[in-house]
Amino acid sequence: MNTNTTATLEHFNQLKLHGMAARYEAVTQLHSHEQPDAHLLTAQLAEAELSYRAHRRTELCLRLSKLRYNAVPEQINCSAQRGITKEQLAGFCDGSFIDRAENILITGATGCGKSYLACAIGRQACMLGYRTIYFSMNRFIEALAAARLDGTYIKLLNLISKTPLLIFDDFGLQPLTHDMRITLLQILEDRYAAGATIITSQLPADKWYDYINDPTHADAICDRLTANAHRISLKGESMRMVAPLYEGIRFFFCLS
């Protein structure tokens, strides 16, 4: 590698054009007759930088989302009997529901795959470049309590309001306090027609009003959640029971 090439690589890295630097260095390893002309090289460098930045953006979205499962849509068991079809899932995975600020309400018995489905959709959103944030409701309550203590409560609410996709997992597992009702309403109000929200719950959506247990807040919260929402009611036996059984069968045949 000659002096000019080394200097060019240093300039790329100083400018934080790391994708270009990697492609340029790879090109310099080729024989002179294999190297592209100036116009083609320029196009390749630009493409390499775009790909690099898209990859970094995806990595950042995934890291900040804190998704519970590293789930992918291809692993979702889709059927009419299960409560979600391949066509429905494909419609969620193109990110258009986020652009339209539509919610997805996923209900079903414990262990049926609600959280996994929500995380698969969330991961796909990250792959498309949509910032996503995941909370189990227990962790969300803890995060709010900590934010109130350290003075970052407003900052947390602003972060949530500006995030294109919000996932609340296990909604309905524990009673809501008065403060939590107010906070939840504020979040949904900020996000109404501006962001998409995925809710998973063991409770059917028609039971949420009673769960919130306050007529005024229940009306407002349920209206904002359900007004522009896709409803998925997952069915089938617990996936937590099926997975160990499958692993046991596979282990048995491996020994046979």
N, C-alpha and C positions, 0 to 999 in steps of 0.2 A: 504494500500500500504506500503510494508516494505522498509527499508532503501536501500537495494540493488536495488530494482525496481525504487525508486526515483532517485538514483544516475545514473542509466542507462538512464532514461528519460532526466536527465540534460545533460548527455554526448551526447545523440542524438541531443538535441537542440543546444548545444554548437558547434557541428559539422554541424549545419544547416540541419540536416536530419529530417525535420519536418514531412514528410510523414511517415517515420519509427516510429517517436515518437508517432504519433497519433494512428498508428496500434498497436504498442506495448502496449500503455496504454489501448486500447480497449481489448486486449488479457488478460491483467492482471485482468480485471473485471470479466472474466469468472471463473467458478468453475475449480478446478484443473483437473478434469477428462475431461473437455471440451477443455482444452488448447491443441494446436497442439504440436507435437514433435519438436525437435530442427531443423530438416531438413525442415519440412513444415513451421515452424515459420520463418526461414531464407528466404525462398522463398516468403512468404507473406510480410515480411518486405521490401524486394527488390522491389516487385511489387507495394507496397504502395508508396514507394519513387519515383518510375518511374511515377506513375499516378499523384502524387502530383506535380512533376516538369513539367510534360506535361500540367497540368491544369494551373500552374503559368505562363508557357511560353505562353499559349493561352491568358490568361488574359492580359499579358504584350503586346502581339501583338495587341490585340483589343484596348487597351488603347492608344498605341502609333499611331495606324492607323488613329485615329480621323475621322472615317467613319461618313458620314452625317446621314445615316439611320441604325438602328439596324435591317437590313433586313436578311431574311433567304431564301434559294433557294426554300423551300417548298411553299412559298407565291407567287412565280412568276407564272403568268398566261402564260402557254406555249401552243402554237398552231402554225400550219403552217401559218394560217391567220394573227396571231399576229407578226410573223417574227422570232420566236425562238421556237424550239421544245424541248421536254424533253430530248431527246438524246443529243442535243447540250449543254444544260445546264449541264447535268450530266458529259459531257466531260470536261467542264470548272471547275466543282466542285471537280475533282480529283487532281487538281494542276499540271497536266502534262504540260499544256500550259506554266506554269511558268518555269518548268524545261527546256522546249525547247525554252525559251525566245521568245515566240510568243505574239503578241499584239492582243487586242480585240477592234474593232472600233464599237461603238454603236451609231447609228444615229436615228433620228425620231423627230416628232413634240413635242412641249413643253407639259409636263405633261403626256407623254405616258409611263413613267416608266424607262427611261434610267438610271437615277441616282440610282434608287432603285435596278435595275438589277446589276449595277456596284458594289454597296455596298454589295449586296448579295454574289456576287462572291468574293469580297474582304474579307468579314466576313468568308466565307468558307476557304479562303486561310489562314487566321489567325488561324482558328481551326486546320488546318493541320500543323501549325508551321511556315508558311512563313511570314516574316516581310512585312508589307504592309503600305503604306502611301497614304493618300487621300488629294487632294487639289481641291477646286473649283478654276477655273482660276482667279477669282477676288481675292480670298485669297492668291493664289500663287503669284500674282503680288505684293500684299501688303507685303508678306513674303520676297520676293526678295528685295524690296525697304528697308525694315527694316534691312535685313542682310547686305546690302551695307553700311548702316549708322553705324551699330555697329561692323562692321569688321568680321562678321561671314558668309560672302557670300560663300567663298570657302568651309567652313565647311558644309554649307547647301547643296551645290552641291555634295560634297563627300558623304553625308548622302543619298541623293537621288540616286546617282549612285550605291550605295551598297545595296539598298533596293530591294529585289526580285520582289515585285509587286508595281508599281506606278499607281495611278488613277488620271487622270485629268478630272474633271467634267466641263461641260458647255464650252467646247472649241468653240471659235468663237463668243462669245457674245460681245466682245469689241476689238477694233483695237490693233494690236501688234506694239509696238515701235521697233525701230532698236535694242535696247539693249535686248528687250524681245526675238526677233528672234534669236539673237546670243546665248542667254542663253538657249532657248529651243533646238536649234541645238546642243549645247554642251551637254545638258542632254541626248538627244536621241543618240548622238554619243557615250557617255560613256556607255549607256545601251544597245547599239546594240549587239545582240547575247549574252548578259550577264544578262538581266533582262526583265521582261514582263511589258507592259504598257497597261492600259485600258483608252480609250478616249471616252467621251460622247459628243455629239454635235447635235444641231438642224440643222446644215448644213450638207448636204450630203458630203461624202468624196471627191467626184469629184469637190466640190466647195472650198476645203481647199486651193488649190493652189492660187486661186484669193483672198481668205481671207488673206493669209500671205502677199500678195501684195509686193513681192520682188522676182524676178525670181530666183536669185542665192540661196537664203535661202529656197524658196518654194520647189525647186527641191530636195534639200538635206533633208529637214524636211519631206516632203511627202514620199520620197523614204525610209527613215528609219521607218516611221510609217506604211507604207502599204506593204513593201516588204515581210513580214512574218506575216500576220495578218488575223484574222477572222473578217468578216464584218457582223454586225447584223443591219438590218433596222427595227426598231420596228414600228408597225402600231396599229391603234385603237384610240378611243376617249380618251380624257384626263382623267387620273386616278384621278386627283384632282377634277374633276366634278363628277365622278362616286362614289367616296368614301363618300362625304356628302349625295348624293342621297341614297346610301345604308343605311347609318346611320339613315337617316330620315325615310325610310321605316321600318327599324327594330324597331325604337322608336315608330312608329305608331302602329305596331302590338303588341308591348309590352303593350301599353295602351289599346288595344282592349280587 
